[in-house]
Structure formats: C-alpha cells, structure tokens
Amino acid sequence: MLEARNLTKRYSAIAAVEKVSFTILPGQILGYLGPNGSGKSTTVKMLAGLIEPSEGEIFFRGENILKNRLWFSRQFGYVPEEPHLYTHLTGREYLQLVGRLRGMEKTTLERRIDAMLDLFALSEFRDTQMSSYSKGMRQKVLLSAALLHDPEILILDEPFSGLDVTAGLVFRTLLQALAAEGKMILYSSHVLEVVEKLCSEVVILHRSRVVAHDSVARLRDLRSLFSLEDVFAQLVMHEDPSAVAAQMIAVMRG
C-alpha cells in the first residue's frame, strides 16, 4: 500500500498543496484530478522525490519513503507531465541510462529495452538521437523507462500526452492488466473520459485541497449525475461553461 498523509507544500505563504491524504491499494488505479493550479503535479513530484513536502509523510509498505528515497526509487516508475529527456542520447542509450540507475542487471536490461522499443514501434529509431523524435515518440520512451524495471507502483502525470490512438489503446489496456496483477497506479490527468474508464477511485483537488475521494460510481450516484465530467464540473467550476463560451464568442466578434 502507498499512503500519503497530510501532504503539504508551501512556497512562502502560498500553499500549493494543503493536507492531502489518500491511499493506493494493490490492484488499484487511483485517478488524481483537479483544474490547473490545484496542486496535482506538485503532489506527483513529491511522491516521485523531485521536491520535498513542507509537511506530511509518504509511506510504502509501512516504510517512510522520505527517509529512504533510494530504496523507494527502485519501487516506482514515473512519467512526468512534461518530458525532460537528454535528447542528445538515442532512445536505446536513454533507456540504458535509466536501467543502470535503477540497478538492473545488464542482460535483463538489454533484453527488455529491445522488447519495449519493438512493442512501441521504435525499433528502427533505437539508435537515432531523440532530438529528432516526435512528441509521441518521446512519450513512448518515457513510458518504456517507467516500465523497464517492473515497478510495484506507477506514478503517471498525463501519460497519454502525444500518443496516437493505437498506442493509447495499448497503454490503457496495459494499465488495466498491471492493476489486475496487483500493481498500484496513480493516474493524474485532465482527460476525464479516460479516467472514468480506467480508475476504480478518484481524488479531486480544488484550490490545493481534496474536495472528493470516492469511487466514480458513488460520486455520480451521490450527486445524481451521469458522468465524471459532470461531477468534476459541479465540484470545481463556479461558472456555467455555456455562458463562458457565449461570452468568448461575443469577445471574438465584438
């Protein structure tokens, strides 16, 4: 189990994340939602060890990961919202670097790299510098890097960004299969239709705090709404989208 307890991140007097708590159980895909600026990516970065929380704790298997980052770094795979790749490297070289940092055995690493690049249709570009890769190709490299070491936890921030329809369908099916095997997955996204199909539970942030944490079905039932998008709009939007759209059209033509 992965547990976040009262995670808080402050920048001077401004709280980017305020007392956020949740758990992810084996076999669960937890959706992590919120409007821009609500604290989603900040939370993800705290889990991934990129920034330290101002307050709060994170536990995995009962161990405080803030006290043992190196151990935890080998337990999770991470896909950031914005890719930071060493584009002077080839796809193969980048994956070799990531695998070595994860402590993978060389033969296993090379075998998995070849298989991943093949499955993501990148084999013919394996020895090409990533500076020439498209956005979708770079995203496939990031996904491969997150999966190489068969992690117990996946921390995903907009993982479908740039993927074509075919690759997106394959990856969605893969996430469902991994969850069925007992993996834990945190899935942060703005694409509510995919979240609704994938996630057993969702956490919704608004203004740095959790405003809902429940199953998608129960949130819909409690609010007598038809979709997760309707639930999200009711919880975090204070203006009618139709009215805002009409105002924008008026500005365009004014």
ABEGO torsion letter per residue (X at the ends): XBBBBGBBBBBEABBABBGBBBBBBBGBBBBBBEBBGAGAAAAAAAAAGABBBABEBBBBGGBBAAABAAAAAAABBBBBABBBBBAABBAAAAAAAAAAAAGBBAAAAAAAAAAAAAAAGAAAAAABBAAABBAAAAAAAAAAAAAAAGBABBBBBGAABGBBAAAAAAAAAAAAAAAAAGBBBBBBBABAAAAAAABABBBBBBGGBBABBBBAAAAAAAAGBABAAAAAAAAABABBAAAAAAAAAAAAAX
